[in-house]
Amino acid sequence: MSEHTVKSFNEELGRLREMVLAMGRLARQQVEDVLAAAAKAEPQLAALVLEREPAANRMEHEVDELAIRLLALRQPVAIDLRAVLAAMRIANELERVCD
């Protein structure tokens, strides 16, 4: 495999990782805000949580698209395959948290 191919594959895996991390940050913010909204009875904060929920759906879809693209075009094996599949599963769970 050429250096260029390996480098671009690693970049795509890195991008997938960053996308999942961004979803994790969103999920954390959603949980923090919904707890604060409930504790302080702030309907504006609760509304903000609801407004951000479609972003989680979009992010999960983007993770799935990139993961499927990686599976189809790169045919990862071993640890790379596990990383791609884990990203898809984690994204699914984070989307549920954001709901």
C-alpha positions as a printed NumPy array, in Angstrom:
array([[  0.   ,   0.   ,   0.   ],
       [  1.334,   3.457,  -0.807],
       [  2.103,   6.022,   1.871],
       [ -0.609,   8.308,   0.483],
       [ -3.288,   5.626,   0.843],
       [ -2.275,   4.777,   4.398],
       [ -2.084,   8.445,   5.36 ],
       [ -5.545,   9.233,   3.983],
       [ -7.   ,   6.16 ,   5.708],
       [ -5.501,   7.274,   9.018],
       [ -6.907,  10.766,   8.446],
       [-10.369,   9.32 ,   7.829],
       [-10.141,   7.223,  10.992],
       [ -9.079,  10.33 ,  12.878],
       [-12.014,  12.26 ,  11.458],
       [-14.374,   9.464,  12.532],
       [-12.899,   9.61 ,  16.034],
       [-13.331,  13.387,  16.194],
       [-16.953,  13.095,  15.072],
       [-17.692,  10.626,  17.882],
       [-15.927,  12.88 ,  20.39 ],
       [-18.062,  15.818,  19.235],
       [-21.166,  13.697,  19.755],
       [-19.923,  12.863,  23.244],
       [-19.512,  16.548,  24.048],
       [-23.038,  17.232,  22.803],
       [-24.455,  14.344,  24.85 ],
       [-22.677,  15.612,  27.95 ],
       [-24.045,  19.119,  27.394],
       [-27.546,  17.752,  26.857],
       [-27.458,  15.791,  30.114],
       [-26.025,  18.711,  32.08 ],
       [-28.608,  21.116,  30.668],
       [-31.598,  18.851,  31.171],
       [-30.584,  18.234,  34.781],
       [-30.121,  21.963,  35.348],
       [-33.457,  22.703,  33.681],
       [-35.198,  20.202,  35.933],
       [-33.448,  21.376,  39.089],
       [-34.082,  25.064,  38.457],
       [-37.411,  24.69 ,  36.634],
       [-36.107,  26.646,  33.629],
       [-38.28 ,  26.035,  30.584],
       [-35.921,  28.029,  28.339],
       [-33.07 ,  25.655,  29.092],
       [-35.317,  22.665,  28.489],
       [-36.338,  24.171,  25.152],
       [-32.671,  24.583,  24.235],
       [-32.118,  20.878,  24.894],
       [-35.004,  20.046,  22.565],
       [-33.653,  22.375,  19.884],
       [-30.252,  20.665,  19.914],
       [-31.662,  17.14 ,  19.619],
       [-31.825,  17.14 ,  15.785],
       [-28.097,  17.922,  15.744],
       [-27.469,  14.593,  17.464],
       [-29.494,  12.803,  14.8  ],
       [-27.507,  14.531,  12.066],
       [-24.21 ,  13.728,  13.741],
       [-25.113,  10.048,  14.094],
       [-26.053,   9.934,  10.428],
       [-22.705,  11.507,   9.469],
       [-20.784,   9.002,  11.6  ],
       [-22.693,   6.131,  10.01 ],
       [-22.048,   7.456,   6.508],
       [-18.308,   7.794,   7.074],
       [-18.085,   4.41 ,   8.794],
       [-19.929,   2.678,   5.954],
       [-17.713,   4.451,   3.438],
       [-14.624,   3.269,   5.305],
       [-15.933,  -0.285,   5.454],
       [-16.794,  -0.346,   1.777],
       [-13.756,   1.392,   0.33 ],
       [-10.953,   0.619,   2.796],
       [-12.007,  -2.843,   3.991],
       [-10.368,  -2.397,   7.409],
       [ -9.21 ,  -5.397,   9.411],
       [ -8.229,  -6.082,  12.999],
       [ -8.059,  -3.004,  15.219],
       [ -9.159,  -0.636,  12.448],
       [-12.293,  -2.687,  11.825],
       [-13.078,  -2.722,  15.532],
       [-12.579,   1.049,  15.71 ],
       [-14.99 ,   1.685,  12.83 ],
       [-17.65 ,  -0.644,  14.229],
       [-17.215,   0.77 ,  17.734],
       [-17.657,   4.302,  16.395],
       [-20.983,   3.308,  14.859],
       [-22.202,   1.681,  18.069],
       [-21.018,   4.528,  20.279],
       [-22.656,   7.101,  17.999],
       [-25.927,   5.197,  18.258],
       [-25.801,   5.2  ,  22.051],
       [-24.825,   8.874,  22.232],
       [-27.747,   9.77 ,  19.996],
       [-30.024,   7.985,  22.445],
       [-28.521,   9.955,  25.324],
       [-29.212,  13.171,  23.445],
       [-32.862,  12.199,  23.006]])
